[in-house]
């Protein structure tokens, strides 16, 4: 429960209270305007409390997510070498929390008829030049 009383969470709690109070205050203001004869204010009188409900919903969801996450200090043991996340997950039988993308090296396919296309080769030289000169503009290409 102490995780919800860090400085970042205190700011979130205060922001939630301010936003909800502000939305409900704006809703009450629209009710008084609607009672004074402004017909369009009836819609806004309903809309502002919905905004307040949405703020509460998002805040509650974030609190639940923070409480479901394991404590930050319990992730690594205090003594001994730290095992990698994948090895620790494999031993525990679970998937790691962060999955890294797998890089696949792709080789260009040879043309089906075996002939070299001169226009394609020129374009590939142009792309190679652009890759070798990242700050250059396409108009700077010498070829």
MDTraj code that builds the backbone (N, CA, C; nanometers):
import mdtraj as md
import numpy as np

residues = "UNK UNK UNK UNK UNK UNK UNK UNK UNK UNK UNK UNK UNK UNK UNK UNK UNK UNK UNK UNK UNK UNK UNK UNK UNK UNK UNK UNK UNK UNK UNK UNK UNK UNK UNK UNK UNK UNK UNK UNK UNK UNK UNK UNK UNK UNK UNK UNK UNK UNK UNK UNK UNK UNK UNK UNK UNK UNK UNK UNK UNK UNK UNK UNK UNK UNK UNK UNK UNK UNK UNK UNK UNK UNK UNK UNK UNK UNK UNK UNK UNK UNK UNK UNK UNK UNK UNK UNK UNK UNK UNK UNK UNK UNK UNK UNK UNK UNK UNK UNK UNK UNK UNK UNK UNK UNK UNK UNK UNK UNK UNK UNK UNK UNK UNK UNK UNK UNK UNK UNK UNK UNK UNK UNK UNK UNK UNK UNK UNK UNK UNK UNK UNK UNK UNK UNK UNK UNK UNK UNK UNK UNK UNK".split()
xyz = np.array([
    [0.0823, -0.1199, 0.0000],
    [0.0000, 0.0000, 0.0000],
    [0.0858, 0.1251, 0.0000],
    [0.2117, 0.1130, 0.0450],
    [0.3008, 0.2285, 0.0463],
    [0.3336, 0.2759, -0.0945],
    [0.3135, 0.1887, -0.1933],
    [0.3410, 0.2282, -0.3318],
    [0.2507, 0.3417, -0.3768],
    [0.1347, 0.3556, -0.3150],
    [0.0397, 0.4595, -0.3545],
    [0.0637, 0.5913, -0.2821],
    [0.1714, 0.5987, -0.2036],
    [0.2019, 0.7230, -0.1330],
    [0.3385, 0.7779, -0.1691],
    [0.3832, 0.7491, -0.2895],
    [0.5064, 0.8098, -0.3394],
    [0.4716, 0.9498, -0.3894],
    [0.5698, 1.0357, -0.4104],
    [0.5386, 1.1706, -0.4594],
    [0.4606, 1.1706, -0.5912],
    [0.4919, 1.0791, -0.6810],
    [0.4196, 1.0739, -0.8085],
    [0.2725, 1.0365, -0.7863],
    [0.2488, 0.9420, -0.6956],
    [0.1105, 0.9026, -0.6696],
    [0.0346, 1.0107, -0.5931],
    [0.1016, 1.0825, -0.5061],
    [0.0340, 1.1917, -0.4355],
    [-0.0128, 1.2965, -0.5350],
    [0.0716, 1.3266, -0.6346],
    [0.0316, 1.4212, -0.7396],
    [-0.0889, 1.3676, -0.8152],
    [-0.0899, 1.2374, -0.8439],
    [-0.2042, 1.1779, -0.9148],
    [-0.3318, 1.1856, -0.8313],
    [-0.3205, 1.1575, -0.7014],
    [-0.4387, 1.1646, -0.6148],
    [-0.4932, 1.3066, -0.6092],
    [-0.4034, 1.4038, -0.5919],
    [-0.4463, 1.5438, -0.5848],
    [-0.5079, 1.5866, -0.7179],
    [-0.4466, 1.5468, -0.8285],
    [-0.5017, 1.5819, -0.9605],
    [-0.6402, 1.5218, -0.9788],
    [-0.6599, 1.3989, -0.9329],
    [-0.7911, 1.3361, -0.9446],
    [-0.8946, 1.4135, -0.8645],
    [-0.8604, 1.4518, -0.7414],
    [-0.9560, 1.5249, -0.6571],
    [-0.9884, 1.6608, -0.7197],
    [-0.8864, 1.7307, -0.7693],
    [-0.9085, 1.8617, -0.8300],
    [-0.9939, 1.8491, -0.9557],
    [-0.9640, 1.7519, -1.0395],
    [-1.0412, 1.7350, -1.1625],
    [-1.1861, 1.6964, -1.1345],
    [-1.2074, 1.6049, -1.0410],
    [-1.3448, 1.5644, -1.0088],
    [-1.4219, 1.6817, -0.9494],
    [-1.3593, 1.7539, -0.8569],
    [-1.4277, 1.8701, -0.7982],
    [-1.4569, 1.9752, -0.9043],
    [-1.3617, 1.9972, -0.9933],
    [-1.3832, 2.0941, -1.1006],
    [-1.4946, 2.0527, -1.1940],
    [-1.4979, 1.9258, -1.2317],
    [-1.6039, 1.8786, -1.3215],
    [-1.7411, 1.8862, -1.2545],
    [-1.7479, 1.8474, -1.1279],
    [-1.8761, 1.8548, -1.0581],
    [-1.9185, 1.9999, -1.0374],
    [-1.8216, 2.0886, -1.0110],
    [-1.8532, 2.2315, -0.9991],
    [-1.9059, 2.2880, -1.1303],
    [-1.8437, 2.2490, -1.2400],
    [-1.8912, 2.2947, -1.3711],
    [-2.0309, 2.2389, -1.4000],
    [-2.0546, 2.1141, -1.3569],
    [-2.1884, 2.0566, -1.3746],
    [-2.2928, 2.1340, -1.2957],
    [-2.2606, 2.1718, -1.1712],
    [-2.3543, 2.2488, -1.0906],
    [-2.3793, 2.3863, -1.1520],
    [-2.2738, 2.4475, -1.2057],
    [-2.2867, 2.5765, -1.2712],
    [-2.3808, 2.5652, -1.3922],
    [-2.3709, 2.4558, -1.4672],
    [-2.4584, 2.4366, -1.5821],
    [-2.6031, 2.4120, -1.5380],
    [-2.6216, 2.3461, -1.4231],
    [-2.7571, 2.3256, -1.3712],
    [-2.8198, 2.4605, -1.3382],
    [-2.7425, 2.5494, -1.2733],
    [-2.7983, 2.6809, -1.2393],
    [-2.8283, 2.7626, -1.3648],
    [-2.7448, 2.7496, -1.4672],
    [-2.7717, 2.8200, -1.5936],
    [-2.8960, 2.7634, -1.6619],
    [-2.9113, 2.6297, -1.6550],
    [-3.0290, 2.5676, -1.7162],
    [-3.1557, 2.6101, -1.6429],
    [-3.1466, 2.6222, -1.5112],
    [-3.2626, 2.6673, -1.4339],
    [-3.2970, 2.8122, -1.4664],
    [-3.1975, 2.8881, -1.5120],
    [-3.2209, 3.0268, -1.5482],
    [-3.2788, 3.0438, -1.6883],
    [-3.2951, 2.9360, -1.7610],
    [-3.3592, 2.9444, -1.8915],
    [-3.2707, 2.9098, -2.0099],
    [-3.1463, 2.8746, -1.9883],
    [-3.0569, 2.8375, -2.0977],
    [-3.0775, 2.6892, -2.1275],
    [-3.1435, 2.6585, -2.2382],
    [-3.1836, 2.5209, -2.2679],
    [-3.0641, 2.4308, -2.2990],
    [-2.9619, 2.4845, -2.3623],
    [-2.8480, 2.4001, -2.4002],
    [-2.7680, 2.3549, -2.2776],
    [-2.7821, 2.4254, -2.1675],
    [-2.7077, 2.3908, -2.0470],
    [-2.7549, 2.2600, -1.9848],
    [-2.8739, 2.2123, -2.0206],
    [-2.9194, 2.0833, -1.9684],
    [-2.8257, 1.9718, -2.0154],
    [-2.7823, 1.9785, -2.1396],
    [-2.6890, 1.8775, -2.1913],
    [-2.5553, 1.8826, -2.1201],
    [-2.5048, 2.0043, -2.0994],
    [-2.3779, 2.0186, -2.0294],
    [-2.3891, 1.9790, -1.8827],
    [-2.5047, 1.9974, -1.8245],
    [-2.5254, 1.9580, -1.6847],
    [-2.5121, 1.8068, -1.6686],
    [-2.5406, 1.7333, -1.7734],
    [-2.5234, 1.5873, -1.7706],
    [-2.3804, 1.5504, -1.8088],
    [-2.3213, 1.6260, -1.8997],
    [-2.1895, 1.5941, -1.9519],
    [-2.0783, 1.6074, -1.8480],
    [-2.0795, 1.7114, -1.7662],
    [-1.9714, 1.7335, -1.6695],
    [-1.9613, 1.6234, -1.5642],
    [-2.0707, 1.5752, -1.5080],
    [-2.0567, 1.4615, -1.4153],
    [-2.0056, 1.3346, -1.4843],
    [-2.0347, 1.3187, -1.6120],
    [-1.9800, 1.2040, -1.6852],
    [-1.8280, 1.2167, -1.6951],
    [-1.7798, 1.3392, -1.7198],
    [-1.6356, 1.3616, -1.7214],
    [-1.5742, 1.3281, -1.5856],
    [-1.6393, 1.3681, -1.4783],
    [-1.5893, 1.3371, -1.3445],
    [-1.5852, 1.1860, -1.3230],
    [-1.6873, 1.1159, -1.3687],
    [-1.6889, 0.9700, -1.3579],
    [-1.5763, 0.9059, -1.4368],
    [-1.5447, 0.9623, -1.5518],
    [-1.4354, 0.9082, -1.6320],
    [-1.3012, 0.9280, -1.5608],
    [-1.2817, 1.0424, -1.4985],
    [-1.1583, 1.0671, -1.4237],
    [-1.1457, 0.9650, -1.3104],
    [-1.2537, 0.9404, -1.2390],
    [-1.2518, 0.8420, -1.1302],
    [-1.2227, 0.7026, -1.1847],
    [-1.2819, 0.6688, -1.2986],
    [-1.2596, 0.5375, -1.3599],
    [-1.1122, 0.5182, -1.3958],
    [-1.0514, 0.6170, -1.4591],
    [-0.9102, 0.6052, -1.4980],
    [-0.8212, 0.5977, -1.3745],
    [-0.8492, 0.6800, -1.2740],
    [-0.7700, 0.6772, -1.1515],
    [-0.7805, 0.5402, -1.0837],
    [-0.9016, 0.4877, -1.0735],
    [-0.9232, 0.3583, -1.0085],
    [-0.8519, 0.2468, -1.0845],
    [-0.8546, 0.2523, -1.2165],
    [-0.7866, 0.1528, -1.2972],
    [-0.6353, 0.1583, -1.2757],
    [-0.5794, 0.2772, -1.2678],
    [-0.4362, 0.2924, -1.2435],
    [-0.3985, 0.2429, -1.1048],
    [-0.4815, 0.2695, -1.0056],
    [-0.4543, 0.2213, -0.8694],
    [-0.4558, 0.0692, -0.8673],
    [-0.5552, 0.0084, -0.9295],
    [-0.5619, -0.1381, -0.9325],
    [-0.4428, -0.1982, -1.0038],
    [-0.4012, -0.1351, -1.1137],
    [-0.2857, -0.1859, -1.1875],
    [-0.1584, -0.1754, -1.1034],
    [-0.1431, -0.0669, -1.0302],
    [-0.0256, -0.0511, -0.9445],
    [-0.0259, -0.1528, -0.8306],
    [-0.1425, -0.1824, -0.7767],
    [-0.1493, -0.2795, -0.6673],
    [-0.1290, -0.4223, -0.7158],
    [-0.1691, -0.4517, -0.8385],
    [-0.1500, -0.5865, -0.8927],
    [-0.0049, -0.6129, -0.9283],
    [0.0691, -0.5098, -0.9670],
    [0.2099, -0.5273, -1.0019],
    [0.2868, -0.5650, -0.8764],
    [0.3845, -0.6515, -0.8937],
    [0.4652, -0.6946, -0.7797],
    [0.5458, -0.5792, -0.7255],
    [0.5854, -0.5872, -0.5997],
    [0.6685, -0.4807, -0.5422],
    [0.7992, -0.4673, -0.6189],
    [0.8456, -0.3453, -0.6355],
    [0.9656, -0.3203, -0.7152],
    [1.0897, -0.3789, -0.6498],
    [1.0956, -0.3811, -0.5196],
    [1.2141, -0.4301, -0.4499],
    [1.2271, -0.5813, -0.4479],
    [1.1201, -0.6561, -0.4722],
    [1.1233, -0.8013, -0.4637],
    [1.1641, -0.8677, -0.5937],
    [1.1939, -0.7912, -0.6979],
    [1.2221, -0.8503, -0.8279],
    [1.3579, -0.9203, -0.8304],
    [1.4617, -0.8663, -0.7640],
    [1.5955, -0.9241, -0.7667],
    [1.6387, -0.9569, -0.6239],
    [1.7087, -1.0695, -0.6040],
    [1.7609, -1.0998, -0.4710],
    [1.8738, -1.0036, -0.4361],
    [1.8957, -0.9830, -0.3061],
    [1.9950, -0.8854, -0.2612],
    [2.1375, -0.9355, -0.2821],
    [2.1629, -1.0660, -0.2716],
    [2.2987, -1.1178, -0.2836],
    [2.3090, -1.2102, -0.4040],
    [2.4297, -1.2206, -0.4591],
    [2.4537, -1.3117, -0.5698],
    [2.4276, -1.2451, -0.7029],
    [2.4717, -1.3117, -0.8090],
    [2.4514, -1.2546, -0.9421],
    [2.3050, -1.2587, -0.9804],
    [2.2642, -1.1567, -1.0537],
    [2.1245, -1.1472, -1.0950],
    [2.1039, -1.2286, -1.2213],
    [2.0113, -1.3253, -1.2202],
    [1.9853, -1.4023, -1.3416],
    [1.9123, -1.3158, -1.4435],
    [1.9254, -1.3544, -1.5691],
    [1.8555, -1.2781, -1.6732],
    [1.7055, -1.2997, -1.6597],
    [1.6299, -1.2077, -1.7143],
    [1.4840, -1.2155, -1.7024],
    [1.4296, -1.3383, -1.7733],
    [1.4867, -1.3707, -1.8883],
    [1.4378, -1.4866, -1.9625],
    [1.4694, -1.6157, -1.8888],
    [1.5909, -1.6266, -1.8307],
    [1.6276, -1.7477, -1.7585],
    [1.5427, -1.7634, -1.6336],
    [1.5202, -1.6539, -1.5619],
    [1.4375, -1.6601, -1.4418],
    [1.2948, -1.6966, -1.4745],
    [1.2442, -1.6465, -1.5865],
    [1.1079, -1.6787, -1.6270],
    [1.0981, -1.8230, -1.6720],
    [1.2036, -1.8737, -1.7381],
    [1.2006, -2.0118, -1.7842],
    [1.2012, -2.1069, -1.6655],
    [1.2777, -2.0721, -1.5602],
    [1.2799, -2.1561, -1.4418],
    [1.1459, -2.1536, -1.3702],
    [1.0814, -2.0388, -1.3692],
    [0.9537, -2.0263, -1.2997],
    [0.8387, -2.0794, -1.3830],
    [0.8608, -2.1005, -1.5130],
    [0.7544, -2.1513, -1.5991],
    [0.6600, -2.0427, -1.6490],
    [0.7024, -1.9178, -1.6418],
    [0.6181, -1.8088, -1.6899],
    [0.6905, -1.7349, -1.8005],
    [0.6182, -1.6499, -1.8688],
    [0.6810, -1.5688, -1.9724],
    [0.7368, -1.4428, -1.9098],
    [0.8445, -1.3883, -1.9653],
    [0.8991, -1.2653, -1.9080],
    [0.8031, -1.1493, -1.9276],
    [0.8139, -1.0498, -1.8393],
    [0.7236, -0.9356, -1.8443],
    [0.7470, -0.8525, -1.9697],
    [0.8716, -0.8412, -2.0140],
    [0.9038, -0.7628, -2.1325],
    [0.9578, -0.8581, -2.2370],
    [0.8939, -0.8622, -2.3503],
    [0.9401, -0.9493, -2.4574],
    [1.0127, -0.8646, -2.5590],
    [1.1303, -0.9061, -2.5943],
    [1.2101, -0.8324, -2.6910],
    [1.1810, -0.8843, -2.8315],
    [1.1805, -0.7942, -2.9296],
    [1.1521, -0.8391, -3.0659],
    [1.2658, -0.9247, -3.1203],
    [1.2312, -1.0176, -3.2038],
    [1.3285, -1.1040, -3.2677],
    [1.3662, -1.0406, -3.4005],
    [1.4951, -1.0215, -3.4210],
    [1.5410, -0.9629, -3.5473],
    [1.5660, -1.0747, -3.6467],
    [1.5087, -1.0603, -3.7626],
    [1.5257, -1.1576, -3.8695],
    [1.6013, -1.0887, -3.9823],
    [1.7114, -1.1494, -4.0233],
    [1.7880, -1.0935, -4.1333],
    [1.7246, -1.1419, -4.2629],
    [1.6900, -1.0477, -4.3462],
    [1.6260, -1.0834, -4.4731],
    [1.7251, -1.0612, -4.5854],
    [1.7353, -1.1595, -4.6680],
    [1.8213, -1.1461, -4.7850],
    [1.7332, -1.1182, -4.9055],
    [1.7765, -1.0284, -4.9935],
    [1.6933, -0.9988, -5.1100],
    [1.6845, -1.1196, -5.2014],
    [1.5672, -1.1409, -5.2533],
    [1.5441, -1.2535, -5.3432],
    [1.6021, -1.2211, -5.4800],
    [1.6563, -1.3202, -5.5431],
    [1.7096, -1.3032, -5.6781],
    [1.5935, -1.2923, -5.7762],
    [1.6100, -1.2165, -5.8830],
    [1.5025, -1.2085, -5.9821],
    [1.4691, -1.3471, -6.0364],
    [1.3436, -1.3687, -6.0665],
    [1.2977, -1.5004, -6.1111],
    [1.3632, -1.5415, -6.2427],
    [1.3819, -1.4458, -6.3339],
    [1.4378, -1.4829, -6.4642],
    [1.5902, -1.4759, -6.4650],
    [1.6524, -1.4330, -6.3556],
    [1.7968, -1.4287, -6.3459],
    [1.8582, -1.3048, -6.4083],
    [1.7815, -1.2193, -6.4710],
    [1.8356, -1.0995, -6.5354],
    [1.8428, -0.9867, -6.4347],
    [1.9470, -0.9040, -6.4451],
    [1.9613, -0.7881, -6.3586],
    [1.8884, -0.6714, -6.4223],
    [1.8100, -0.6034, -6.3424],
    [1.7381, -0.4862, -6.3905],
    [1.8247, -0.3635, -6.3625],
    [1.8621, -0.2886, -6.4639],
    [1.9510, -0.1735, -6.4485],
    [1.8842, -0.0644, -6.3651],
    [1.7560, -0.0434, -6.3843],
    [1.6854, 0.0603, -6.3095],
    [1.6772, 0.0240, -6.1614],
    [1.6543, -0.1029, -6.1333],
    [1.6492, -0.1490, -5.9949],
    [1.7865, -0.1371, -5.9294],
    [1.8919, -0.1694, -6.0012],
    [2.0273, -0.1585, -5.9474],
    [2.0607, -0.0121, -5.9179],
    [2.0200, 0.0791, -6.0058],
    [2.0454, 0.2213, -5.9825],
    [1.9692, 0.2700, -5.8594],
    [1.8474, 0.2257, -5.8462],
    [1.7668, 0.2648, -5.7303],
    [1.8287, 0.2115, -5.6016],
    [1.8780, 0.0883, -5.6048],
    [1.9421, 0.0307, -5.4867],
    [2.0702, 0.1050, -5.4521],
    [2.1472, 0.1494, -5.5526],
    [2.2665, 0.2304, -5.5253],
    [2.2256, 0.3620, -5.4591],
    [2.1176, 0.4216, -5.5066],
    [2.0659, 0.5461, -5.4489],
    [2.0260, 0.5255, -5.3030],
    [1.9550, 0.4170, -5.2746],
    [1.9145, 0.3877, -5.1373],
    [2.0356, 0.3619, -5.0484],
    [2.1366, 0.2920, -5.1010],
    [2.2587, 0.2680, -5.0236],
    [2.3290, 0.3991, -4.9928],
    [2.3315, 0.4916, -5.0892],
    [2.3939, 0.6216, -5.0656],
    [2.3178, 0.6999, -4.9587],
    [2.1832, 0.6965, -4.9659],
    [2.1039, 0.7654, -4.8647],
    [2.1285, 0.7067, -4.7260],
    [2.1431, 0.5746, -4.7196],
    [2.1688, 0.5097, -4.5915],
    [2.3072, 0.5458, -4.5380],
    [2.4050, 0.5588, -4.6261],
    [2.5407, 0.5931, -4.5845],
    [2.5535, 0.7402, -4.5464],
    [2.4644, 0.8260, -4.5963],
    [2.4676, 0.9700, -4.5698],
    [2.3342, 1.0118, -4.5070],
    [2.3153, 0.9867, -4.3757],
    [2.1832, 1.0113, -4.3155],
    [2.1421, 1.1575, -4.3117],
    [2.2365, 1.2514, -4.3119],
    [2.1996, 1.3921, -4.3057],
    [2.1757, 1.4539, -4.4421],
    [2.2002, 1.3780, -4.5474],
    [2.1888, 1.4313, -4.6831],
    [2.0443, 1.4356, -4.7285],
    [2.0188, 1.5278, -4.8214],
    [1.8864, 1.5342, -4.8832],
    [1.8893, 1.4579, -5.0161],
    [1.7754, 1.4135, -5.0639],
    [1.7750, 1.3397, -5.1912],
    [1.8360, 1.4193, -5.3070],
    [1.8259, 1.5518, -5.3029],
    [1.8832, 1.6325, -5.4098],
    [2.0352, 1.6359, -5.4070],
    [2.0985, 1.5917, -5.2990],
    [2.2432, 1.5909, -5.2874],
    [2.3066, 1.4687, -5.3523],
    [2.2267, 1.3770, -5.3997],
    [2.2776, 1.2517, -5.4575],
    [2.3628, 1.2812, -5.5802],
    [2.4896, 1.2351, -5.5819],
    [2.5773, 1.2690, -5.6942],
    [2.5497, 1.1903, -5.8205],
    [2.4794, 1.0792, -5.8114],
    [2.4613, 0.9919, -5.9277],
    [2.3483, 1.0372, -6.0080],
])
top = md.Topology()
chain = top.add_chain()
for i, resn in enumerate(residues, 1):
    res = top.add_residue(resn, chain, resSeq=i)
    for name in ("N", "CA", "C"):
        top.add_atom(name, md.element.get_by_symbol(name[0]), res)
traj = md.Trajectory(xyz[None], top)
